[in-house]
Structure formats: structure tokens, C-alpha cells
Amino acid sequence: MASDFQFRARFFSGDEVALGPGKVALLEAIARTGSISAAARDKGMSYRRAWQLVDTMNRCFRTPLVDTATGGRDGGGTRLTDAGEAVIEAYRSMEGAAERAAARHIRAIRSRLA
């Protein structure tokens, strides 16, 4: 039963949450949809909230994770930068490694759940 356990790693830059599970999920949705507004709908949040999260991530990292092109004749669009793709890959790899490293402890706790 995988749904009863989750790592919730967060990275901070000063007082701001630079990256966490929700922001990674938003980045993945942006990569899938090519749009902040479509990604926001996919994640059940307002466009304004999604834009705020993207803005925070872009300010907290040395290079932006998301690149946006304003609308116009071609309609604009949004894409992950190489840094954005690398951050997702590293975060998901870290989650898997942490879960594997803690597997014995996870089993011990699960065995005591009602």
C-alpha cells in the first residue's frame, strides 16, 4: 500500500520555500501542458497562485526553472528550462533514494498502523 507514506522534502532559500512536492508537481504539469494556466487547472489552483509559485521558484534558483513567452500571433507558451528539468529529475530521484534507504523503518511503522 504505497498511498500511506510520503516524503515531504522542502528546500528553502532564506524564508521562502524554493521547492517542495507541490512545486515539483506544478513543474511537471507545466512540462506536460506547456502552459501555466493549463497546469494550474490540472493541479486545481488558480492561475494567480500558479504564477506566484513559478515566480518564487524562478527567484530562488540561480537560473530560472520556467521560461515564459507572452502571447501574440503564436500564442506564447511556457516551458521548463534545462535547470527546471534537472531539478525535477533530482527531486524525484532523491525521493526514491530516501524511501529505499528508509524502507525497513517504513515497514516497521506500517506494521503498527490500524
C-alpha positions as CSV (number, residue, x, y, z in Angstrom):
1,M,0.0,0.0,0.0
2,A,2.1,2.9,-1.3
3,S,-0.5,5.7,-0.6
4,D,0.0,5.6,3.2
5,F,3.5,7.0,3.1
6,Q,5.1,10.1,1.5
7,F,8.3,12.0,1.9
8,R,7.6,15.8,2.0
9,A,11.1,17.3,1.4
10,R,11.3,21.1,1.1
11,F,14.2,23.3,0.1
12,F,14.4,26.8,1.4
13,S,16.0,29.9,0.1
14,G,16.0,32.3,3.0
15,D,12.5,32.3,4.4
16,E,10.9,31.1,1.1
17,V,10.1,27.6,0.2
18,A,12.1,27.3,-3.0
19,L,11.0,23.8,-3.9
20,G,8.7,21.2,-2.4
21,P,6.3,18.4,-3.6
22,G,3.6,20.9,-4.7
23,K,6.0,23.0,-6.7
24,V,7.6,19.9,-8.3
25,A,4.1,18.7,-9.3
26,L,3.4,22.1,-10.8
27,L,6.6,22.0,-12.8
28,E,5.7,18.5,-14.1
29,A,2.3,19.8,-15.1
30,I,3.9,22.8,-16.9
31,A,6.2,20.4,-18.8
32,R,3.1,18.3,-19.8
33,T,0.8,21.1,-20.8
34,G,3.2,23.8,-22.0
35,S,1.1,26.4,-20.1
36,I,0.9,27.9,-16.6
37,S,-2.9,28.3,-16.9
38,A,-3.4,24.7,-18.1
39,A,-1.0,23.4,-15.4
40,A,-2.9,25.4,-12.8
41,R,-6.2,23.8,-13.9
42,D,-4.6,20.4,-13.8
43,K,-3.4,21.0,-10.2
44,G,-6.7,22.6,-9.1
45,M,-5.3,26.0,-8.4
46,S,-5.9,29.5,-9.7
47,Y,-3.6,30.9,-12.4
48,R,-2.6,33.6,-10.0
49,R,-1.4,31.0,-7.4
50,A,0.4,29.0,-10.0
51,W,2.2,32.2,-11.3
52,Q,3.2,33.1,-7.8
53,L,4.7,29.7,-7.2
54,V,6.6,29.9,-10.6
55,D,7.8,33.4,-9.7
56,T,9.1,32.2,-6.3
57,M,10.9,29.2,-7.9
58,N,12.5,31.4,-10.5
59,R,13.7,33.9,-7.9
60,C,15.0,31.3,-5.6
61,F,17.2,29.5,-8.1
62,R,20.3,30.8,-9.8
63,T,18.8,30.3,-13.1
64,P,15.0,30.3,-13.8
65,L,13.2,26.9,-13.8
66,V,10.4,28.1,-16.1
67,D,10.6,30.2,-19.2
68,T,7.5,32.1,-20.4
69,A,6.8,33.7,-23.7
70,T,4.0,36.2,-23.8
71,G,1.1,35.8,-26.1
72,G,0.8,37.2,-29.6
73,R,0.4,35.8,-33.0
74,D,1.8,32.5,-32.0
75,G,0.0,32.5,-28.6
76,G,3.1,32.4,-26.3
77,G,3.7,29.5,-24.1
78,T,5.7,28.2,-21.2
79,R,8.4,25.6,-21.0
80,L,10.8,24.3,-18.4
81,T,14.4,25.3,-18.7
82,D,17.2,22.8,-18.6
83,A,17.5,23.7,-14.9
84,G,13.8,23.1,-14.3
85,E,14.1,19.6,-15.9
86,A,17.2,18.8,-13.9
87,V,15.6,19.9,-10.6
88,I,12.6,17.7,-11.2
89,E,14.8,14.7,-12.0
90,A,17.0,15.3,-8.9
91,Y,14.0,15.8,-6.6
92,R,12.2,12.6,-7.8
93,S,15.5,10.6,-7.6
94,M,16.0,12.0,-4.1
95,E,12.5,10.9,-3.0
96,G,13.1,7.3,-4.4
97,A,16.6,7.1,-2.7
98,A,15.2,8.3,0.6
99,E,12.3,5.9,0.5
100,R,14.6,3.0,-0.3
101,A,17.0,4.0,2.5
102,A,14.1,4.1,5.0
103,A,12.3,1.0,3.7
104,R,13.0,-1.0,6.9
105,H,11.7,1.8,9.1
106,I,8.7,2.4,6.9
107,R,7.7,-1.3,7.1
108,A,8.1,-1.2,10.9
109,I,5.8,1.7,11.2
110,R,3.3,0.4,8.6
111,S,3.0,-2.9,10.6
112,R,1.7,-0.9,13.6
113,L,-0.9,1.1,11.7
114,A,-4.6,0.3,12.3
